[in-house]
Amino acid sequence: MRTNELRRKPPACRGGKSVATLRKVPSRNTVALIAFLVAVLDQLSKWWAVTALDDKTIEIVWKLQFHLTSNTGFAFSTGQGLGPILGVVALGVVVVLWKIRTRFSGPASTLALGLILGGASGNLLDRAFRVPGWGRGAVVDFVDLQFWPVFNLADAAIVVGVIVLSLRIWIEQREGDNRA
C-alpha cells in the first residue's frame, strides 16, 4: 500500500461538506431547558422527601423503598466533610460541560448534556443552600434499592446522561473510523 493511501485527510480536504457542517450541534436553549427541568424536578422530589420521609420509610415494590438520608461526601458516601471542595468541583464540571457542549452533536448528546448539567446543578444547589449552611450543605438522598447506595433524581440523571454521552461518543468515533 502506498504511503499517500495510508494518510488520512482532514474532513475539509475530502471534498464536499465537512463533518463539522453536517452535524447538529446541541442548542444552547434546549440543553439549558433540559438542565433546568431536571434541577427543578430534583429539588421538588427532595422537598417532598424531606417533608414526607422525616422519620419513616415507604416501601414501593420489591427492594425499592424511599428512605431519607443525607450525604456530605460524594459517590457512595466517600469523602464525608469535603462539601466545599465538592461544590467547587461540581461548579467547575458545570462550567466546563457548558463551554464544550458544541463539540457534541445530535439529539442524544443534547439530552445527555442536559441531564448531566441538571443533575450536577441539583446537587450543587443542595451543597450551597441546605443545612448546615453555605457551601457545607448535605445532598438529600432518598431512593433506596437496598443493594445499592441511596441516591436521588439528580444522581440518576447524571448516571443516565454519562452513559448516553459515552455511547454517543463511542458511536461517533466508530463512524469516523469507518469513513476513513
N, CA, C and O of each residue as an XYZ file, in Angstrom:
720
protein
N       0.842     -1.169      0.000
C       0.000      0.000      0.000
C       0.890      1.235      0.000
O       1.881      1.302      0.727
N       0.529      2.195     -0.812
C       1.337      3.404     -0.913
C       1.143      4.298      0.299
O       0.111      4.247      0.969
N       2.146      5.113      0.569
C       2.125      5.983      1.740
C       0.951      6.950      1.697
O       0.305      7.186      2.718
N       0.668      7.513      0.525
C      -0.407      8.503      0.465
C      -1.785      7.864      0.688
O      -2.729      8.569      1.044
N      -1.922      6.561      0.490
C      -3.191      5.894      0.769
C      -3.372      5.693      2.274
O      -4.502      5.610      2.756
N      -2.289      5.616      3.001
C      -2.372      5.434      4.442
C      -2.669      6.744      5.171
O      -3.209      6.743      6.277
N      -2.313      7.849      4.541
C      -2.505      9.139      5.170
C      -3.980      9.521      5.176
O      -4.671      9.361      4.170
N      -4.458     10.022      6.302
C      -5.842     10.472      6.406
C      -5.900     11.954      6.099
O      -5.090     12.736      6.596
N      -6.844     12.326      5.295
C      -7.034     13.741      5.009
C      -8.033     14.314      6.004
O      -8.977     13.630      6.400
N      -7.832     15.572      6.413
C      -8.815     16.206      7.282
C     -10.153     16.310      6.554
O     -10.178     16.367      5.324
N     -11.275     16.337      7.297
C     -12.592     16.377      6.671
C     -12.743     17.494      5.653
O     -13.379     17.292      4.618
N     -12.181     18.662      5.911
C     -12.326     19.788      4.990
C     -11.623     19.532      3.658
O     -11.979     20.145      2.652
N     -10.636     18.639      3.634
C      -9.870     18.362      2.423
C     -10.445     17.185      1.624
O      -9.951     16.883      0.538
N     -11.459     16.532      2.137
C     -12.003     15.360      1.458
C     -12.993     15.714      0.360
O     -13.451     14.834     -0.368
N     -13.325     16.990      0.233
C     -14.309     17.384     -0.766
C     -15.701     17.327     -0.165
O     -15.942     16.603      0.801
N     -16.611     18.092     -0.740
C     -17.969     18.104     -0.206
C     -18.019     18.862      1.106
O     -17.138     19.661      1.421
N     -19.061     18.594      1.854
C     -19.228     19.280      3.131
C     -18.373     18.624      4.201
O     -18.167     17.410      4.198
N     -17.883     19.447      5.112
C     -17.078     18.906      6.204
C     -17.981     18.279      7.253
O     -19.179     18.560      7.308
N     -17.399     17.434      8.077
C     -18.144     16.777      9.140
C     -18.736     17.812     10.081
O     -19.841     17.625     10.592
N     -18.012     18.906     10.317
C     -18.487     19.936     11.241
C     -19.778     20.580     10.757
O     -20.629     20.938     11.570
N     -19.938     20.734      9.432
C     -21.164     21.350      8.927
C     -22.303     20.346      8.825
O     -23.462     20.749      8.723
N     -22.007     19.055      8.848
C     -23.053     18.040      8.743
C     -23.692     17.709     10.090
O     -24.834     17.251     10.135
N     -22.987     17.929     11.160
C     -23.521     17.534     12.463
C     -24.373     18.634     13.068
O     -24.162     19.819     12.810
N     -25.337     18.221     13.876
C     -26.235     19.160     14.542
C     -25.719     19.411     15.951
O     -25.792     18.528     16.806
N     -25.203     20.593     16.196
C     -24.653     20.968     17.498
C     -25.815     21.193     18.466
O     -26.824     21.796     18.099
N     -25.672     20.706     19.712
C     -26.744     20.901     20.684
C     -27.092     22.373     20.875
O     -26.211     23.212     21.055
N     -28.388     22.674     20.832
C     -28.856     24.034     21.022
C     -28.637     24.470     22.464
O     -28.936     23.731     23.403
N     -28.120     25.662     22.623
C     -27.891     26.208     23.960
C     -29.196     26.256     24.749
O     -29.225     25.912     25.931
N     -30.273     26.683     24.095
C     -31.557     26.800     24.776
C     -32.124     25.441     25.163
O     -32.687     25.295     26.248
N     -31.986     24.449     24.295
C     -32.517     23.116     24.590
C     -31.762     22.470     25.738
O     -32.377     21.899     26.638
N     -30.444     22.549     25.721
C     -29.636     21.996     26.805
C     -30.001     22.693     28.118
O     -30.168     22.034     29.144
N     -30.126     24.019     28.089
C     -30.460     24.773     29.300
C     -31.855     24.405     29.806
O     -32.057     24.289     31.015
N     -32.810     24.221     28.910
C     -34.169     23.859     29.311
C     -34.196     22.480     29.968
O     -34.826     22.301     31.010
N     -33.522     21.517     29.368
C     -33.463     20.165     29.949
C     -32.791     20.216     31.318
O     -33.276     19.606     32.270
N     -31.681     20.938     31.420
C     -30.966     21.061     32.696
C     -31.856     21.719     33.745
O     -31.895     21.277     34.893
N     -32.567     22.769     33.358
C     -33.456     23.462     34.296
C     -34.562     22.533     34.778
O     -34.856     22.491     35.973
N     -35.178     21.787     33.863
C     -36.254     20.865     34.248
C     -35.749     19.767     35.181
O     -36.425     19.419     36.149
N     -34.578     19.225     34.899
C     -34.006     18.190     35.762
C     -33.739     18.757     37.148
O     -34.075     18.119     38.146
N     -33.144     19.938     37.229
C     -32.836     20.551     38.524
C     -34.117     20.851     39.306
O     -34.166     20.631     40.516
N     -35.148     21.350     38.628
C     -36.420     21.648     39.309
C     -37.072     20.363     39.804
O     -37.508     20.297     40.954
N     -37.146     19.337     38.948
C     -37.740     18.062     39.380
C     -36.951     17.458     40.540
O     -37.535     16.901     41.471
N     -35.638     17.568     40.482
C     -34.797     17.063     41.567
C     -35.100     17.797     42.869
O     -35.286     17.162     43.907
N     -35.152     19.117     42.825
C     -35.410     19.890     44.041
C     -36.823     19.640     44.579
O     -37.017     19.574     45.793
N     -37.802     19.501     43.691
C     -39.165     19.183     44.135
C     -39.219     17.806     44.796
O     -39.876     17.635     45.823
N     -38.536     16.834     44.215
C     -38.537     15.487     44.802
C     -37.828     15.482     46.158
O     -38.237     14.765     47.071
N     -36.770     16.279     46.288
C     -36.064     16.366     47.571
C     -36.928     17.082     48.611
O     -36.932     16.705     49.782
N     -37.649     18.104     48.188
C     -38.563     18.790     49.101
C     -39.613     17.805     49.610
O     -39.907     17.759     50.804
N     -40.179     17.011     48.682
C     -41.151     16.001     49.079
C     -40.526     15.013     50.058
O     -41.128     14.690     51.082
N     -39.341     14.537     49.755
C     -38.683     13.546     50.605
C     -38.434     14.089     52.006
O     -38.653     13.385     52.992
N     -37.982     15.321     52.099
C     -37.696     15.912     53.412
C     -38.977     16.062     54.227
O     -38.963     15.843     55.439
N     -40.081     16.431     53.582
C     -41.331     16.627     54.319
C     -42.066     15.315     54.588
O     -42.676     15.167     55.647
N     -42.024     14.376     53.673
C     -42.819     13.150     53.809
C     -42.069     12.002     54.484
O     -42.697     11.115     55.062
N     -40.766     12.007     54.421
C     -39.997     10.861     54.914
C     -39.186     11.196     56.155
O     -38.153     10.575     56.405
N     -39.635     12.155     56.924
C     -38.862     12.631     58.067
C     -38.320     11.501     58.940
O     -37.124     11.465     59.227
N     -39.167     10.596     59.356
C     -38.709      9.517     60.236
C     -39.288      8.168     59.851
O     -39.425      7.275     60.688
N     -39.626      8.028     58.581
C     -40.204      6.753     58.153
C     -39.657      6.330     56.796
O     -39.023      7.105     56.080
N     -39.924      5.085     56.478
C     -39.534      4.510     55.195
C     -40.798      4.066     54.483
O     -41.680      3.456     55.089
N     -40.884      4.373     53.198
C     -42.028      3.951     52.399
C     -41.563      2.861     51.452
O     -40.694      3.094     50.612
N     -42.136      1.670     51.581
C     -41.791      0.575     50.677
C     -42.634      0.695     49.422
O     -43.853      0.854     49.497
N     -41.986      0.620     48.269
C     -42.671      0.788     46.987
C     -42.944     -0.574     46.354
O     -44.094     -1.011     46.296
N     -41.928     -1.226     45.895
C     -42.072     -2.542     45.276
C     -40.741     -3.276     45.388
O     -39.679     -2.664     45.272
N     -40.797     -4.565     45.609
C     -39.636     -5.432     45.727
C     -38.619     -4.815     46.664
O     -38.917     -4.659     47.848
N     -37.440     -4.459     46.198
C     -36.387     -3.885     47.039
C     -36.413     -2.354     47.053
O     -35.687     -1.732     47.828
N     -37.241     -1.747     46.204
C     -37.289     -0.283     46.110
C     -38.078      0.301     47.266
O     -39.220     -0.077     47.525
N     -37.433      1.235     47.953
C     -38.111      1.964     49.014
C     -37.584      3.389     49.048
O     -36.506      3.682     48.530
N     -38.361      4.270     49.664
C     -37.938      5.646     49.868
C     -37.536      5.795     51.328
O     -38.335      5.568     52.236
N     -36.285      6.179     51.534
C     -35.714      6.298     52.869
C     -34.801      7.518     52.877
O     -33.842      7.580     52.108
N     -35.092      8.484     53.738
C     -34.375      9.757     53.751
C     -32.994      9.637     54.389
O     -32.852      9.166     55.517
N     -31.986     10.073     53.646
C     -30.627     10.183     54.171
C     -30.004     11.460     53.622
O     -30.580     12.113     52.751
N     -28.842     11.812     54.127
C     -28.113     12.951     53.573
C     -26.660     12.547     53.391
O     -26.165     11.629     54.044
N     -25.999     13.241     52.503
C     -24.639     12.878     52.137
C     -23.796     14.143     52.008
O     -24.066     14.987     51.154
N     -22.791     14.273     52.845
C     -21.886     15.420     52.742
C     -20.661     15.088     51.905
O     -19.793     15.938     51.702
N     -20.589     13.858     51.421
C     -19.463     13.437     50.594
C     -19.861     13.371     49.140
O     -20.675     14.161     48.663
N     -19.270     12.405     48.434
C     -19.632     12.194     47.034
C     -20.025     10.743     46.853
O     -20.549     10.151     47.797
N     -19.807     10.142     45.715
C     -20.304      8.810     45.380
C     -20.084      7.806     46.503
O     -18.991      7.705     47.061
N     -21.135      7.072     46.822
C     -21.115      6.018     47.841
C     -20.708      6.554     49.210
O     -20.109      5.839     50.013
N     -21.038      7.816     49.465
C     -20.774      8.482     50.755
C     -19.293      8.544     51.114
O     -18.952      8.664     52.291
N     -18.422      8.467     50.139
C     -16.997      8.629     50.416
C     -16.672     10.123     50.483
O     -17.391     10.943     49.914
N     -15.625     10.460     51.157
C     -15.202     11.854     51.232
C     -16.111     12.714     52.088
O     -16.344     13.879     51.768
N     -16.632     12.151     53.179
C     -17.502     12.920     54.071
C     -16.785     14.175     54.562
O     -15.612     14.139     54.932
N     -17.519     15.280     54.557
C     -16.961     16.531     55.045
C     -16.222     17.337     53.989
O     -15.685     18.402     54.294
N     -16.183     16.856     52.769
C     -15.493     17.594     51.702
C     -16.453     18.448     50.882
O     -16.168     18.772     49.729
N     -17.580     18.812     51.469
C     -18.626     19.560     50.773
C     -18.151     20.782     50.021
O     -18.461     20.923     48.838
N     -17.397     21.689     50.671
C     -16.957     22.884     49.948
C     -16.101     22.565     48.721
O     -16.254     23.189     47.671
N     -15.213     21.601     48.860
C     -14.357     21.211     47.729
C     -15.217     20.587     46.621
O     -15.037     20.888     45.441
N     -16.146     19.721     47.016
C     -17.021     19.080     46.035
C     -17.906     20.096     45.335
O     -18.192     19.956     44.146
N     -18.341     21.114     46.057
C     -19.135     22.173     45.451
C     -18.373     22.906     44.364
O     -18.910     23.189     43.293
N     -17.113     23.210     44.650
C     -16.268     23.897     43.664
C     -16.026     22.986     42.452
O     -16.069     23.443     41.310
N     -15.772     21.697     42.708
C     -15.552     20.744     41.614
C     -16.821     20.623     40.758
O     -16.742     20.630     39.529
N     -17.985     20.512     41.402
C     -19.250     20.408     40.658
C     -19.495     21.656     39.821
O     -19.929     21.563     38.673
N     -19.219     22.810     40.390
C     -19.374     24.058     39.645
C     -18.428     24.080     38.444
O     -18.810     24.513     37.356
N     -17.203     23.616     38.641
C     -16.245     23.535     37.532
C     -16.727     22.600     36.433
O     -16.582     22.906     35.249
N     -17.304     21.454     36.820
C     -17.831     20.500     35.832
C     -18.952     21.144     35.031
O     -19.003     21.006     33.809
N     -19.846     21.844     35.712
C     -20.958     22.512     35.025
C     -20.426     23.526     34.019
O     -20.883     23.564     32.876
N     -19.471     24.342     34.431
C     -18.921     25.373     33.543
C     -18.206     24.738     32.351
O     -18.410     25.164     31.214
N     -17.382     23.738     32.592
C     -16.636     23.088     31.505
C     -17.600     22.407     30.527
O     -17.453     22.559     29.314
N     -18.585     21.656     31.041
C     -19.542     20.999     30.145
C     -20.315     22.015     29.316
O     -20.573     21.787     28.134
N     -20.681     23.123     29.923
C     -21.416     24.149     29.184
C     -20.543     24.724     28.061
O     -21.026     24.971     26.957
N     -19.272     24.930     28.351
C     -18.379     25.516     27.346
C     -18.063     24.549     26.200
O     -17.899     24.986     25.062
N     -17.976     23.248     26.478
C     -17.593     22.300     25.426
C     -18.801     21.629     24.768
O     -18.629     20.689     23.993
N     -20.007     22.089     25.058
C     -21.210     21.446     24.516
C     -21.237     21.452     22.988
O     -21.862     20.578     22.387
N     -20.578     22.410     22.352
C     -20.600     22.478     20.892
C     -19.741     21.398     20.244
O     -19.799     21.216     19.028
N     -18.951     20.682     21.029
C     -18.139     19.590     20.486
C     -18.956     18.320     20.289
O     -18.483     17.364     19.675
N     -20.163     18.307     20.800
C     -21.026     17.133     20.691
C     -22.085     17.393     19.634
O     -22.353     18.541     19.282
N     -22.681     16.330     19.135
C     -23.691     16.516     18.099
C     -24.869     15.581     18.326
O     -24.736     14.520     18.936
N     -26.020     15.998     17.822
C     -27.206     15.156     17.813
C     -28.097     15.307     19.033
O     -27.686     15.842     20.062
N     -29.330     14.823     18.896
C     -30.304     14.932     19.986
C     -29.929     14.116     21.219
O     -30.235     14.525     22.339
N     -29.276     12.976     21.035
C     -28.868     12.166     22.190
C     -27.853     12.927     23.034
O     -27.925     12.900     24.263
N     -26.921     13.597     22.397
C     -25.927     14.392     23.122
C     -26.576     15.583     23.812
O     -26.194     15.940     24.927
N     -27.553     16.196     23.157
C     -28.277     17.313     23.765
C     -28.971     16.861     25.039
O     -28.882     17.524     26.072
N     -29.664     15.729     24.962
C     -30.350     15.187     26.131
C     -29.349     14.830     27.230
O     -29.555     15.167     28.396
N     -28.276     14.154     26.859
C     -27.272     13.731     27.840
C     -26.643     14.928     28.542
O     -26.496     14.919     29.764
N     -26.273     15.957     27.785
C     -25.680     17.151     28.396
C     -26.668     17.824     29.345
O     -26.287     18.268     30.428
N     -27.937     17.899     28.940
C     -28.958     18.483     29.807
C     -29.133     17.696     31.088
O     -29.269     18.280     32.163
N     -29.131     16.359     30.985
C     -29.260     15.517     32.182
C     -28.083     15.706     33.130
O     -28.270     15.857     34.337
N     -26.875     15.699     32.585
C     -25.682     15.847     33.424
C     -25.651     17.232     34.080
O     -25.420     17.351     35.283
N     -25.885     18.267     33.283
C     -25.860     19.625     33.833
C     -26.965     19.836     34.858
O     -26.735     20.466     35.890
N     -28.153     19.321     34.591
C     -29.261     19.460     35.536
C     -29.014     18.701     36.822
O     -29.287     19.209     37.909
N     -28.498     17.480     36.704
C     -28.192     16.696     37.898
C     -27.097     17.333     38.737
O     -27.206     17.409     39.960
N     -26.049     17.787     38.080
C     -24.956     18.452     38.812
C     -25.464     19.732     39.471
O     -25.073     20.046     40.595
N     -26.325     20.467     38.784
C     -26.877     21.700     39.356
C     -27.786     21.400     40.545
O     -27.755     22.114     41.547
N     -28.595     20.347     40.438
C     -29.471     19.972     41.551
C     -28.689     19.643     42.808
O     -29.033     20.108     43.894
N     -27.646     18.853     42.671
C     -26.814     18.521     43.838
C     -26.011     19.730     44.311
O     -25.762     19.887     45.506
N     -25.611     20.578     43.375
C     -24.884     21.794     43.741
C     -25.773     22.730     44.562
O     -25.300     23.370     45.501
N     -27.048     22.810     44.212
C     -27.989     23.622     44.998
C     -28.085     23.106     46.428
O     -28.140     23.896     47.370
N     -28.108     21.781     46.598
C     -28.123     21.213     47.951
C     -26.877     21.615     48.721
O     -26.964     22.041     49.872
N     -25.729     21.481     48.093
C     -24.473     21.800     48.782
C     -24.412     23.282     49.154
O     -23.832     23.649     50.176
N     -25.003     24.116     48.331
C     -24.933     25.556     48.575
C     -25.922     26.024     49.640
O     -25.592     26.893     50.447
N     -27.135     25.457     49.653
C     -28.186     26.067     50.463
C     -28.753     25.220     51.598
O     -29.462     25.763     52.445
N     -28.483     23.947     51.656
C     -29.058     23.129     52.731
C     -28.233     23.235     54.005
O     -27.081     23.668     53.988
N     -28.846     22.833     55.098
C     -28.204     22.852     56.415
C     -26.959     21.973     56.361
O     -27.044     20.896     55.772
N     -25.845     22.330     56.909
C     -25.611     23.333     57.941
C     -25.296     24.723     57.425
O     -25.079     25.621     58.238
N     -25.257     24.950     56.132
C     -25.051     26.320     55.682
C     -24.327     26.392     54.358
O     -24.017     25.381     53.729
N     -24.072     27.608     53.963
C     -23.490     27.909     52.659
C     -22.220     27.103     52.398
O     -21.226     27.221     53.115
N     -22.282     26.280     51.351
C     -21.121     25.521     50.922
C     -20.862     24.241     51.689
O     -20.034     23.432     51.269
N     -21.549     24.034     52.807
C     -21.330     22.842     53.609
C     -22.562     21.949     53.665
O     -22.608     20.994     54.440
N     -23.553     22.260     52.847
C     -24.813     21.530     52.880
C     -24.674     20.077     52.446
O     -23.761     19.703     51.710
N     -25.613     19.276     52.932
C     -25.626     17.851     52.601
C     -26.633     17.605     51.478
O     -27.707     18.206     51.458
N     -26.287     16.735     50.561
C     -27.185     16.363     49.472
C     -28.241     15.406     50.029
O     -27.912     14.462     50.748
N     -29.499     15.652     49.697
C     -30.599     14.804     50.148
C     -30.699     13.601     49.219
O     -30.832     13.758     48.005
N     -30.633     12.402     49.789
C     -30.803     11.150     49.041
C     -31.994     10.418     49.639
O     -32.203     10.456     50.851
N     -32.786      9.743     48.784
C     -33.950      9.050     49.319
C     -34.375      7.807     48.543
O     -35.228      7.063     49.028
N     -33.830      7.553     47.383
C     -34.193      6.359     46.614
C     -33.271      5.229     47.068
O     -32.059      5.280     46.861
N     -33.860      4.219     47.685
C     -33.081      3.149     48.306
C     -33.453      1.809     47.678
O     -34.583      1.339     47.810
N     -32.489      1.206     46.996
C     -32.706     -0.111     46.387
C     -32.253     -1.237     47.317
O     -32.422     -2.411     46.987
N     -31.691     -0.905     48.448
C     -31.220     -1.809     49.486
C     -30.002     -2.641     49.097
O     -29.383     -3.247     49.971
N     -29.643     -2.691     47.837
C     -28.429     -3.387     47.414
C     -27.479     -2.409     46.737
O     -26.441     -2.808     46.209
N     -27.835     -1.124     46.755
C     -27.053     -0.068     46.124
C     -27.109      1.148     47.041
O     -28.087      1.302     47.773
N     -26.117      2.005     47.032
C     -26.190      3.192     47.881
C     -27.430      4.045     47.558
O     -27.882      4.092     46.414
N     -27.963      4.708     48.573
C     -29.138      5.559     48.419
C     -28.773      6.735     47.518
O     -27.683      7.294     47.632
N     -29.692      7.110     46.619
C     -29.419      8.179     45.667
C     -30.640      9.061     45.497
O     -31.636      8.891     46.200
N     -30.570     10.012     44.559
C     -31.684     10.916     44.283
C     -31.849     11.067     42.767
O     -31.118     10.450     41.992
N     -32.814     11.889     42.356
C     -33.057     12.056     40.915
C     -31.878     12.706     40.195
O     -31.599     12.379     39.042
N     -31.190     13.620     40.866
C     -30.019     14.261     40.249
C     -28.936     13.229     39.963
O     -28.329     13.243     38.892
N     -28.695     12.338     40.913
C     -27.695     11.283     40.709
C     -28.083     10.390     39.537
O     -27.246     10.040     38.705
N     -29.372     10.021     39.482
C     -29.847      9.168     38.391
C     -29.697      9.874     37.044
O     -29.304      9.251     36.057
N     -30.008     11.166     36.999
C     -29.873     11.927     35.758
C     -28.421     11.993     35.303
O     -28.131     11.870     34.113
N     -27.513     12.187     36.250
C     -26.090     12.249     35.913
C     -25.625     10.908     35.343
O     -24.934     10.873     34.324
N     -25.997      9.818     35.990
C     -25.571      8.489     35.527
C     -26.121      8.196     34.136
O     -25.382      7.756     33.255
N     -27.412      8.436     33.935
C     -28.015      8.190     32.612
C     -27.359      9.094     31.571
O     -27.053      8.639     30.468
N     -27.139     10.358     31.902
C     -26.501     11.289     30.967
C     -25.096     10.865     30.588
O     -24.726     10.936     29.417
N     -24.307     10.425     31.560
C     -22.936      9.978     31.281
C     -22.949      8.735     30.404
O     -22.134      8.623     29.488
N     -23.854      7.802     30.663
C     -23.946      6.588     29.844
C     -24.323      6.940     28.410
O     -23.691      6.461     27.469
N     -25.354      7.780     28.234
C     -25.790      8.173     26.883
C     -24.679      8.928     26.159
O     -24.416      8.661     24.987
N     -24.029      9.863     26.840
C     -22.960     10.634     26.208
C     -21.773      9.746     25.841
O     -21.180      9.911     24.774
N     -21.427      8.812     26.715
C     -20.326      7.881     26.422
C     -20.640      7.024     25.211
O     -19.792      6.834     24.339
N     -21.860      6.505     25.156
C     -22.264      5.698     23.992
C     -22.244      6.534     22.719
O     -21.817      6.058     21.667
N     -22.705      7.780     22.811
C     -22.739      8.657     21.637
C     -21.311      8.949     21.156
O     -21.053      8.924     19.952
N     -20.400      9.221     22.064
C     -19.007      9.475     21.678
C     -18.408      8.226     21.045
O     -17.711      8.315     20.034
N     -18.673      7.069     21.631
C     -18.158      5.809     21.091
C     -18.692      5.577     19.684
O     -17.934      5.182     18.798
N     -19.982      5.813     19.462
C     -20.592      5.620     18.142
C     -19.976      6.586     17.137
O     -19.651      6.185     16.020
N     -19.809      7.866     17.520
C     -19.212      8.849     16.611
C     -17.785      8.458     16.245
O     -17.375      8.620     15.096
N     -17.028      7.948     17.204
C     -15.661      7.526     16.904
C     -15.650      6.337     15.951
O     -14.828      6.280     15.036
N     -16.554      5.394     16.161
C     -16.637      4.234     15.266
C     -17.037      4.664     13.872
O     -16.493      4.149     12.895
N     -17.976      5.597     13.750
C     -18.386      6.080     12.444
C     -17.232      6.805     11.754
O     -17.046      6.679     10.544
N     -16.455      7.569     12.534
C     -15.287      8.272     11.980
C     -14.233      7.294     11.486
O     -13.602      7.531     10.456
N     -14.036      6.194     12.211
C     -13.051      5.182     11.788
C     -13.508      4.468     10.529
O     -12.686      4.106      9.687
N     -14.813      4.262     10.392
C     -15.330      3.569      9.212
C     -15.292      4.448      7.969
O     -15.191      3.932      6.856
N     -15.372      5.779      8.139
C     -15.336      6.693      6.993
C     -13.930      6.824      6.429
O     -13.758      7.084      5.239
N     -12.933      6.646      7.273
C     -11.561      6.875      6.827
C     -11.051      5.788      5.935
O      -9.908      5.848      5.482
